[in-house]
């Protein structure tokens, strides 16, 4: 099918496409946008249309798929016309996290190699104690002991006394909770 023929047939189907789009979304402006998007997609992918098949059905399928894709996308979006929601969002600064990570890396390197290996296998790589023992070539109890000693040594090196010391510090937490997201 030539481009001129396709263009002519596309234009002749616009009223039917618009009626279908209005029946789907119930909004004339949105229907016009759907029709325009459908025509653009059809034009861009005209090489995929098999001549001799039903052009109208092909276009209606494109329009329908476009509409439902938009519906799925809109379900994940939050409407914020006046920007209040965006203004209330706050994120902890990344600098402290970067510094904490550097401290952790240095402390990890201070662990004995067997403890570091056990902790990384179980804590970071997600191996079970049994799997970590098989990788290390030792008993399960030995791996459990190494992991426990490594955790205690890291806590000592990083001067961590309680679980509350992980995450944002008190001043950052106050800022985040005041903004309504904490």
N, CA, C and O of each residue as an XYZ file, in Angstrom:
728
protein
N       0.857     -1.169      0.000
C       0.000      0.000      0.000
C       0.899      1.226      0.000
O       1.841      1.311      0.788
N       0.616      2.155     -0.862
C       1.422      3.370     -0.951
C       1.106      4.283      0.225
O       0.070      4.151      0.876
N       2.005      5.194      0.478
C       1.802      6.140      1.573
C       0.577      7.000      1.336
O      -0.162      7.309      2.271
N       0.358      7.392      0.080
C      -0.800      8.228     -0.234
C      -2.103      7.468      0.001
O      -3.066      8.031      0.523
N      -2.136      6.200     -0.379
C      -3.326      5.378     -0.162
C      -3.576      5.176      1.327
O      -4.708      5.290      1.798
N      -2.504      4.873      2.066
C      -2.633      4.685      3.503
C      -3.131      5.960      4.168
O      -4.011      5.918      5.027
N      -2.566      7.088      3.768
C      -2.972      8.374      4.336
C      -4.454      8.609      4.097
O      -5.170      9.024      5.009
N      -4.911      8.355      2.910
C      -6.318      8.546      2.557
C      -7.219      7.640      3.400
O      -8.251      8.085      3.902
N      -6.832      6.380      3.555
C      -7.643      5.441      4.329
C      -7.614      5.779      5.823
O      -8.625      5.646      6.512
N      -6.475      6.209      6.309
C      -6.390      6.621      7.710
C      -7.329      7.787      7.990
O      -8.075      7.782      8.970
N      -7.278      8.787      7.110
C      -8.130      9.965      7.291
C      -9.622      9.623      7.213
O     -10.438     10.217      7.918
N      -9.966      8.673      6.363
C     -11.377      8.299      6.240
C     -11.890      7.591      7.500
O     -13.093      7.585      7.761
N     -10.990      7.004      8.269
C     -11.392      6.283      9.481
C     -11.353      7.134     10.751
O     -11.740      6.653     11.816
N     -10.899      8.376     10.665
C     -10.785      9.235     11.841
C     -12.116      9.386     12.576
O     -12.127      9.253     13.800
N     -13.241      9.656     11.904
C     -14.500      9.797     12.660
C     -14.867      8.530     13.449
O     -15.336      8.623     14.583
N     -14.656      7.364     12.861
C     -14.975      6.115     13.556
C     -14.008      5.883     14.722
O     -14.410      5.414     15.787
N     -12.739      6.215     14.510
C     -11.764      6.090     15.591
C     -12.108      7.028     16.741
O     -12.004      6.662     17.912
N     -12.523      8.250     16.387
C     -12.875      9.230     17.419
C     -14.081      8.756     18.213
O     -14.101      8.872     19.439
N     -15.090      8.221     17.526
C     -16.282      7.719     18.217
C     -15.903      6.577     19.163
O     -16.400      6.511     20.287
N     -15.040      5.697     18.718
C     -14.603      4.585     19.559
C     -13.816      5.103     20.766
O     -13.996      4.626     21.886
N     -12.951      6.076     20.525
C     -12.143      6.635     21.612
C     -13.030      7.323     22.650
O     -12.797      7.188     23.851
N     -14.049      8.060     22.193
C     -14.970      8.719     23.125
C     -15.716      7.665     23.934
O     -15.932      7.841     25.133
N     -16.109      6.577     23.289
C     -16.824      5.529     24.018
C     -15.928      4.866     25.065
O     -16.422      4.383     26.084
N     -14.633      4.839     24.828
C     -13.713      4.254     25.805
C     -13.462      5.184     26.984
O     -13.545      4.769     28.140
N     -13.156      6.435     26.689
C     -12.699      7.327     27.761
C     -13.741      8.338     28.228
O     -13.626      8.868     29.333
N     -14.759      8.618     27.405
C     -15.805      9.548     27.807
C     -15.394     11.007     27.813
O     -16.091     11.832     28.404
N     -14.308     11.346     27.189
C     -13.788     12.716     27.191
C     -13.343     13.049     25.772
O     -12.478     12.376     25.211
N     -13.945     14.103     25.188
C     -13.668     14.443     23.788
C     -12.208     14.835     23.565
O     -11.600     14.426     22.576
N     -11.652     15.618     24.470
C     -10.257     16.033     24.284
C      -9.305     14.837     24.397
O      -8.384     14.681     23.595
N      -9.540     14.013     25.389
C      -8.692     12.827     25.541
C      -8.871     11.882     24.353
O      -7.918     11.240     23.911
N     -10.101     11.802     23.842
C     -10.365     10.958     22.676
C      -9.572     11.458     21.470
O      -9.006     10.660     20.724
N      -9.530     12.767     21.280
C      -8.746     13.328     20.180
C      -7.267     12.986     20.331
O      -6.590     12.679     19.349
N      -6.768     13.041     21.570
C      -5.373     12.679     21.821
C      -5.126     11.205     21.509
O      -4.094     10.848     20.940
N      -6.072     10.359     21.883
C      -5.943      8.928     21.601
C      -5.920      8.658     20.097
O      -5.118      7.860     19.612
N      -6.803      9.328     19.371
C      -6.852      9.148     17.917
C      -5.536      9.613     17.298
O      -4.971      8.937     16.438
N      -5.060     10.765     17.742
C      -3.799     11.273     17.207
C      -2.658     10.296     17.499
O      -1.842     10.012     16.621
N      -2.600      9.785     18.722
C      -1.559      8.820     19.080
C      -1.679      7.556     18.233
O      -0.674      6.996     17.797
N      -2.905      7.113     18.006
C      -3.149      5.921     17.187
C      -2.650      6.134     15.761
O      -1.980      5.271     15.193
N      -2.980      7.278     15.194
C      -2.564      7.570     13.824
C      -1.041      7.665     13.716
O      -0.449      7.207     12.738
N      -0.423      8.255     14.719
C       1.042      8.365     14.706
C       1.689      6.986     14.791
O       2.652      6.698     14.080
N       1.152      6.135     15.670
C       1.701      4.778     15.794
C       1.490      3.990     14.505
O       2.383      3.272     14.055
N       0.312      4.127     13.919
C       0.026      3.403     12.672
C       0.975      3.872     11.567
O       1.506      3.057     10.813
N       1.182      5.170     11.476
C       2.062      5.704     10.442
C       3.499      5.231     10.650
O       4.186      4.851      9.702
N       3.945      5.262     11.926
C       5.310      4.835     12.235
C       5.527      3.345     11.981
O       6.642      2.913     11.686
N       4.456      2.567     12.096
C       4.578      1.111     11.957
C       3.805      0.584     10.751
O       3.331     -0.553     10.756
N       3.683      1.407      9.734
C       2.920      0.990      8.552
C       3.510     -0.245      7.885
O       2.810     -0.981      7.191
N       4.798     -0.463      8.098
C       5.432     -1.650      7.517
C       4.925     -2.942      8.161
O       5.097     -4.022      7.597
N       4.301     -2.837      9.339
C       3.774     -4.020     10.014
C       2.342     -4.346      9.586
O       1.824     -5.421      9.888
N       1.713     -3.410      8.883
C       0.351     -3.669      8.407
C       0.426     -4.555      7.163
O       1.153     -4.265      6.213
N      -0.344     -5.637      7.197
C      -0.358     -6.570      6.079
C      -1.457     -6.141      5.119
O      -2.641     -6.149      5.455
N      -1.040     -5.771      3.934
C      -2.006     -5.313      2.927
C      -3.018     -6.421      2.632
O      -2.668     -7.597      2.522
N      -4.259     -6.017      2.510
C      -5.329     -6.974      2.260
C      -6.059     -7.370      3.541
O      -7.125     -7.983      3.490
N      -5.474     -7.013      4.704
C      -6.169     -7.287      5.962
C      -6.999     -6.065      6.344
O      -6.985     -5.056      5.640
N      -7.698     -6.154      7.424
C      -8.644     -5.127      7.832
C      -7.914     -3.963      8.521
O      -7.500     -4.090      9.674
N      -7.758     -2.848      7.828
C      -7.083     -1.668      8.365
C      -7.840     -1.111      9.557
O      -7.234     -0.710     10.552
N      -9.175     -1.083      9.460
C      -9.980     -0.538     10.548
C      -9.749     -1.345     11.832
O      -9.570     -0.757     12.899
N      -9.750     -2.665     11.746
C      -9.518     -3.507     12.920
C      -8.125     -3.269     13.494
O      -7.947     -3.231     14.712
N      -7.142     -3.109     12.616
C      -5.775     -2.843     13.052
C      -5.703     -1.529     13.828
O      -5.082     -1.464     14.889
N      -6.338     -0.485     13.299
C      -6.330      0.820     13.958
C      -7.086      0.792     15.285
O      -6.638      1.373     16.274
N      -8.239      0.108     15.302
C      -9.006      0.019     16.540
C      -8.207     -0.734     17.619
O      -8.279     -0.397     18.800
N      -7.462     -1.733     17.208
C      -6.622     -2.476     18.150
C      -5.526     -1.579     18.707
O      -5.252     -1.598     19.907
N      -4.905     -0.800     17.844
C      -3.870      0.143     18.298
C      -4.472      1.131     19.285
O      -3.891      1.384     20.340
N      -5.633      1.692     18.953
C      -6.285      2.675     19.820
C      -6.631      2.047     21.175
O      -6.361      2.630     22.226
N      -7.220      0.871     21.137
C      -7.606      0.186     22.374
C      -6.382     -0.097     23.239
O      -6.405      0.160     24.443
N      -5.321     -0.617     22.645
C      -4.102     -0.913     23.404
C      -3.476      0.348     23.985
O      -2.979      0.341     25.111
N      -3.503      1.424     23.217
C      -2.981      2.705     23.696
C      -3.783      3.186     24.896
O      -3.219      3.624     25.899
N      -5.109      3.099     24.785
C      -5.977      3.531     25.883
C      -5.704      2.741     27.160
O      -5.529      3.327     28.228
N      -5.667      1.425     27.054
C      -5.468      0.616     28.258
C      -4.052      0.737     28.808
O      -3.852      0.602     30.015
N      -3.081      0.983     27.962
C      -1.720      1.241     28.452
C      -1.690      2.529     29.266
O      -1.043      2.596     30.311
N      -2.396      3.554     28.779
C      -2.484      4.812     29.530
C      -3.185      4.600     30.860
O      -2.767      5.153     31.877
N      -4.245      3.806     30.862
C      -4.971      3.522     32.109
C      -4.052      2.868     33.133
O      -4.048      3.252     34.302
N      -3.281      1.893     32.699
C      -2.354      1.227     33.616
C      -1.304      2.210     34.132
O      -0.957      2.194     35.313
N      -0.808      3.056     33.248
C       0.204      4.032     33.651
C      -0.389      5.038     34.634
O       0.274      5.415     35.600
N      -1.612      5.472     34.406
C      -2.239      6.468     35.288
C      -2.536      5.907     36.674
O      -2.551      6.652     37.654
N      -2.773      4.605     36.763
C      -3.016      4.008     38.081
C      -1.789      4.118     38.960
O      -1.907      4.184     40.183
N      -0.608      4.137     38.353
C       0.633      4.223     39.123
C       1.016      5.665     39.425
O       1.900      5.906     40.248
N       0.372      6.625     38.779
C       0.712      8.026     38.972
C      -0.168      8.646     40.041
O      -1.303      8.220     40.254
N       0.367      9.656     40.710
C      -0.379     10.396     41.708
C      -0.625     11.790     41.149
O       0.311     12.486     40.756
N      -1.898     12.192     41.118
C      -2.205     13.524     40.598
C      -1.810     14.566     41.631
O      -2.142     14.445     42.810
N      -1.106     15.582     41.182
C      -0.612     16.640     42.065
C      -0.636     17.960     41.302
O       0.410     18.543     41.016
N      -1.842     18.424     40.976
C      -1.979     19.615     40.130
C      -1.344     20.862     40.729
O      -0.688     21.624     40.018
N      -1.529     21.081     42.025
C      -1.016     22.304     42.634
C       0.390     22.148     43.221
O       0.956     23.117     43.728
N       0.951     20.953     43.158
C       2.317     20.738     43.598
C       2.477     20.553     45.096
O       3.608     20.478     45.577
N       1.393     20.477     45.851
C       1.491     20.319     47.302
C       2.155     19.005     47.687
O       2.990     18.963     48.591
N       1.784     17.946     47.003
C       2.357     16.625     47.315
C       3.866     16.634     47.069
O       4.639     16.151     47.898
N       4.271     17.175     45.947
C       5.698     17.223     45.623
C       6.458     18.086     46.632
O       7.582     17.755     47.010
N       5.854     19.177     47.064
C       6.512     20.065     48.015
C       6.685     19.415     49.382
O       7.583     19.787     50.137
N       5.831     18.446     49.706
C       5.911     17.809     51.020
C       6.908     16.663     51.068
O       7.201     16.149     52.147
N       7.430     16.255     49.927
C       8.355     15.127     49.903
C       9.747     15.556     50.361
O      10.223     16.645     50.041
N      10.370     14.682     51.106
C      11.730     14.959     51.565
C      12.518     13.662     51.516
O      11.971     12.581     51.733
N      13.785     13.777     51.235
C      14.667     12.620     51.158
C      15.891     12.916     52.001
O      16.407     14.034     52.007
N      16.342     11.902     52.708
C      17.554     12.088     53.495
C      18.733     12.342     52.563
O      18.811     11.757     51.483
N      19.638     13.203     52.974
C      20.794     13.471     52.117
C      21.662     12.230     51.978
O      21.752     11.414     52.895
N      22.298     12.096     50.824
C      23.091     10.918     50.547
C      24.501     10.977     51.102
O      25.185      9.954     51.133
N      24.961     12.148     51.545
C      26.347     12.281     51.982
C      26.656     11.388     53.175
O      27.682     10.709     53.191
N      25.772     11.382     54.180
C      26.042     10.590     55.374
C      26.075      9.103     55.029
O      26.896      8.351     55.554
N      25.181      8.693     54.149
C      25.169      7.296     53.731
C      26.471      6.911     53.053
O      26.978      5.807     53.254
N      27.011      7.810     52.255
C      28.285      7.555     51.570
C      29.416      7.420     52.595
O      30.256      6.525     52.493
N      29.425      8.304     53.565
C      30.461      8.256     54.603
C      30.327      6.971     55.412
O      31.322      6.316     55.721
N      29.081      6.611     55.756
C      28.851      5.367     56.502
C      29.336      4.156     55.712
O      29.919      3.232     56.279
N      29.096      4.165     54.421
C      29.538      3.048     53.589
C      31.060      2.962     53.562
O      31.621      1.868     53.616
N      31.725      4.099     53.479
C      33.194      4.102     53.492
C      33.720      3.551     54.816
O      34.669      2.768     54.839
N      33.082      3.973     55.933
C      33.481      3.457     57.247
C      33.275      1.947     57.315
O      34.117      1.217     57.839
N      32.147      1.489     56.781
C      31.848      0.058     56.794
C      32.887     -0.725     55.989
O      33.363     -1.770     56.432
N      33.234     -0.219     54.815
C      34.230     -0.910     53.987
C      35.569     -1.024     54.709
O      36.216     -2.070     54.663
N      35.988      0.063     55.383
C      37.258      0.029     56.119
C      37.177     -0.981     57.264
O      38.109     -1.757     57.475
N      36.073     -0.974     57.996
C      35.915     -1.907     59.120
C      35.867     -3.347     58.621
O      36.426     -4.242     59.254
N      35.207     -3.572     57.498
C      35.125     -4.920     56.934
C      36.516     -5.455     56.606
O      36.791     -6.640     56.795
N      37.380     -4.590     56.119
C      38.739     -5.017     55.774
C      39.580     -5.330     57.012
O      40.600     -6.012     56.908
N      39.161     -4.836     58.183
C      39.888     -5.116     59.419
C      39.526     -6.471     60.024
O      40.204     -6.944     60.936
N      38.469     -7.092     59.524
C      38.076     -8.417     60.015
C      39.061     -9.468     59.533
O      39.650     -9.321     58.462
N      39.244    -10.531     60.315
C      40.060    -11.646     59.820
C      39.421    -12.213     58.546
O      38.197    -12.223     58.422
N      40.235    -12.680     57.610
C      39.703    -13.138     56.319
C      38.599    -14.191     56.423
O      37.635    -14.140     55.659
N      38.718    -15.140     57.348
C      37.692    -16.178     57.453
C      36.360    -15.614     57.938
O      35.300    -16.050     57.487
N      36.408    -14.641     58.861
C      35.172    -13.995     59.331
C      34.557    -13.127     58.228
O      33.343    -13.128     58.026
N      35.412    -12.391     57.524
C      34.934    -11.529     56.435
C      34.252    -12.385     55.362
O      33.177    -12.041     54.871
N      34.898    -13.512     55.005
C      34.328    -14.398     53.999
C      32.966    -14.927     54.446
O      32.007    -14.908     53.674
N      32.881    -15.394     55.681
C      31.625    -15.944     56.196
C      30.533    -14.886     56.210
O      29.400    -15.156     55.811
N      30.863    -13.690     56.665
C      29.874    -12.615     56.731
C      29.386    -12.215     55.344
O      28.194    -11.979     55.149
N      30.279    -12.140     54.401
C      29.895    -11.770     53.037
C      29.044    -12.862     52.399
O      28.055    -12.567     51.728
N      29.422    -14.112     52.604
C      28.636    -15.203     52.025
C      27.210    -15.219     52.581
O      26.247    -15.351     51.825
N      27.079    -15.085     53.892
C      25.759    -15.172     54.524
C      25.016    -13.842     54.455
O      23.837    -13.800     54.103
N      25.717    -12.750     54.795
C      25.038    -11.461     54.896
C      24.821    -10.749     53.583
O      23.771    -10.138     53.381
N      25.786    -10.812     52.686
C      25.677    -10.043     51.439
C      25.242    -10.904     50.262
O      24.405    -10.486     49.462
N      25.802    -12.101     50.151
C      25.490    -12.941     48.998
C      24.212    -13.751     49.197
O      23.685    -14.323     48.243
N      23.711    -13.802     50.436
C      22.448    -14.483     50.692
C      22.524    -15.991     50.787
O      21.500    -16.666     50.687
N      23.721    -16.535     50.978
C      23.852    -17.978     51.136
C      23.291    -18.397     52.492
O      23.362    -17.640     53.460
N      22.741    -19.587     52.556
C      22.348    -20.153     53.848
C      23.624    -20.555     54.568
O      24.695    -20.618     53.964
N      23.503    -20.827     55.864
C      24.690    -21.278     56.600
C      25.242    -22.572     55.995
O      26.454    -22.767     55.908
N      24.331    -23.444     55.582
C      24.763    -24.721     54.994
C      25.545    -24.479     53.704
O      26.598    -25.079     53.488
N      25.030    -23.603     52.857
C      25.708    -23.310     51.581
C      27.051    -22.630     51.821
O      28.041    -22.941     51.160
N      27.076    -21.694     52.780
C      28.325    -20.992     53.086
C      29.358    -21.968     53.634
O      30.544    -21.861     53.323
N      28.911    -22.918     54.448
C      29.833    -23.927     54.987
C      30.414    -24.772     53.862
O      31.603    -25.089     53.870
N      29.577    -25.136     52.892
C      30.055    -25.927     51.756
C      31.073    -25.140     50.934
O      32.094    -25.690     50.521
N      30.802    -23.856     50.697
C      31.726    -23.013     49.930
C      33.052    -22.873     50.674
O      34.120    -22.935     50.065
N      32.981    -22.685     51.989
C      34.189    -22.467     52.791
C      34.901    -23.755     53.169
O      36.049    -23.738     53.613
N      34.210    -24.864     52.987
C      34.819    -26.149     53.331
C      34.958    -26.367     54.824
O      35.963    -26.907     55.287
N      33.949    -25.948     55.583
C      33.993    -26.144     57.031
C      32.611    -26.537     57.537
O      31.668    -26.637     56.753
N      32.488    -26.758     58.832
C      31.222    -27.167     59.434
C      30.253    -25.975     59.528
O      30.670    -24.817     59.540
N      28.970    -26.289     59.594
C      27.942    -25.249     59.710
C      28.145    -24.436     60.984
O      28.020    -23.211     60.970
N      28.457    -25.113     62.076
C      28.696    -24.416     63.344
C      29.852    -23.439     63.247
O      29.826    -22.375     63.867
N      30.857    -23.791     62.480
C      32.013    -22.905     62.302
C      31.593    -21.635     61.566
O      32.001    -20.533     61.933
N      30.771    -21.797     60.519
C      30.289    -20.622     59.766
C      29.446    -19.740     60.671
O      29.603    -18.519     60.665
N      28.552    -20.342     61.449
C      27.701    -19.564     62.357
C      28.550    -18.781     63.348
O      28.278    -17.615     63.634
N      29.569    -19.429     63.861
C      30.464    -18.777     64.815
C      31.221    -17.626     64.157
O      31.334    -16.545     64.735
N      31.733    -17.854     62.962
C      32.475    -16.801     62.245
C      31.581    -15.599     61.943
O      31.994    -14.452     62.114
N      30.360    -15.867     61.496
C      29.429    -14.775     61.188
C      29.119    -13.987     62.452
O      29.110    -12.756     62.429
N      28.865    -14.688     63.555
C      28.551    -14.007     64.810
C      29.729    -13.145     65.277
O      29.547    -11.988     65.655
N      30.921    -13.710     65.247
C      32.103    -12.949     65.658
C      32.332    -11.756     64.733
O      32.703    -10.677     65.195
N      32.115    -11.940     63.433
C      32.295    -10.839     62.479
C      31.301     -9.718     62.761
O      31.667     -8.543     62.723
N      30.056    -10.065     63.043
C      29.040     -9.039     63.334
C      29.394     -8.269     64.603
O      29.308     -7.041     64.639
N      29.791     -8.997     65.638
C      30.164     -8.336     66.887
C      31.375     -7.421     66.700
O      31.406     -6.309     67.227
N      32.370     -7.893     65.947
C      33.577     -7.093     65.692
C      33.235     -5.836     64.880
O      33.736     -4.751     65.173
N      32.374     -5.987     63.851
C      31.949     -4.819     63.069
C      31.212     -3.812     63.942
O      31.460     -2.610     63.854
N      30.314     -4.297     64.777
C      29.572     -3.395     65.666
C      30.534     -2.638     66.569
O      30.358     -1.444     66.810
N      31.561     -3.339     67.072
C      32.557     -2.686     67.920
C      33.363     -1.653     67.117
O      33.547     -0.522     67.566
N      33.836     -2.045     65.939
C      34.647     -1.138     65.113
C      33.873      0.097     64.678
O      34.432      1.190     64.581
N      32.583     -0.085     64.417
C      31.752      1.035     63.958
C      31.078      1.759     65.117
O      30.339      2.722     64.911
N      31.335      1.294     66.330
C      30.773      1.886     67.537
C      29.238      1.922     67.489
O      28.612      2.931     67.813
N      28.662      0.808     67.083
C      27.205      0.678     67.015
C      26.759     -0.023     68.284
O      27.200     -1.133     68.579
N      25.876      0.635     69.037
C      25.421      0.069     70.301
C      23.995     -0.465     70.226
O      23.615     -1.343     70.999
N      23.195      0.075     69.279
C      21.811     -0.406     69.163
C      21.379     -0.300     67.707
O      22.012      0.373     66.894
N      20.281     -0.985     67.406
C      19.757     -0.976     66.035
C      19.259      0.409     65.631
O      19.189      0.726     64.443
N      18.912      1.233     66.625
C      18.418      2.591     66.335
C      19.487      3.473     65.707
O      19.174      4.525     65.151
N      20.733      3.059     65.790
C      21.818      3.855     65.224
C      21.961      3.659     63.722
O      22.748      4.358     63.083
N      21.209      2.712     63.144
C      21.239      2.510     61.699
C      20.257      3.467     61.051
O      19.225      3.786     61.641
N      20.555      3.926     59.858
C      19.644      4.796     59.113
C      19.909      6.250     59.400
O      20.984      6.616     59.876
N      18.905      7.096     59.104
C      19.093      8.541     59.227
C      19.348      8.961     60.673
O      18.846      8.347     61.614
N      20.137     10.021     60.824
C      20.359     10.514     62.177
C      19.133     11.287     62.662
O      18.202     11.522     61.891
N      19.130     11.676     63.921
C      17.949     12.286     64.537
C      17.527     13.584     63.850
O      16.332     13.826     63.681
N      18.481     14.416     63.454
C      18.108     15.685     62.819
C      17.481     15.452     61.453
O      16.494     16.100     61.106
N      18.043     14.536     60.676
C      17.427     14.227     59.379
C      16.058     13.603     59.560
O      15.124     13.933     58.830
N      15.929     12.708     60.519
C      14.647     12.045     60.765
C      13.584     13.071     61.139
O      12.434     12.948     60.717
N      13.952     14.083     61.924
C      12.999     15.120     62.308
C      12.516     15.898     61.082
O      11.337     16.243     60.989
N      13.405     16.168     60.166
C      13.041     16.899     58.956
C      12.098     16.070     58.106
O      11.085     16.578     57.626
N      12.419     14.806     57.915
C      11.601     13.931     57.089
C      10.234     13.723     57.721
O       9.224     13.781     57.020
N      10.174     13.481     59.040
C       8.889     13.240     59.681
C       8.041     14.506     59.705
O       6.815     14.415     59.642
N       8.652     15.677     59.794
C       7.896     16.927     59.793
C       7.249     17.166     58.435
O       6.201     17.805     58.352
N       7.864     16.659     57.374
C       7.314     16.885     56.036
C       6.160     15.939     55.742
O       5.529     16.057     54.692
N       5.871     15.010     56.632
C       4.724     14.143     56.453
C       5.015     12.835     55.765
O       4.081     12.078     55.501
N       6.280     12.522     55.455
C       6.580     11.272     54.780
C       7.202     10.250     55.718
O       7.355      9.091     55.334
N       7.561     10.634     56.922
C       8.268      9.736     57.821
C       7.384      8.838     58.616
O       7.873      8.035     59.410
